[in-house]
Amino acid sequence: MTKADLVRIVSDDTGIVRKDVSLAVDAFLEAVRDTLKEGKHIEIRGFGTYKLKTRKARIGRNPKTEEKVTVPERIVPTFKFSRGFKQEVNDANK
């Protein structure tokens, strides 16, 4: 599903004009991005949590040259679905 598909579905379900739904979706995504940039997390009860995790430094390798390279520590955004959400999806796909 693409963002355009999501906008279309929400617009059809709510009767809100697609342009307005698109603005709302864009605003949501921007708010998530900005909040994570500030180092905070976002919890949407019953859906999931956006967080930042620190990946430790490690030794990697360049697959082309087989040369060992140091991959520095870095912070990456993650998303974890809530237990209830995972259970719902699991039950629906049995």
Summary of the structure (lengths in Angstrom):
residues: 94
radius of gyration: 18.8
end to end distance: 21.5
largest distance: 56.7
contacts: 185
relative contact order: 0.11
helix: 45%
strand: 29%
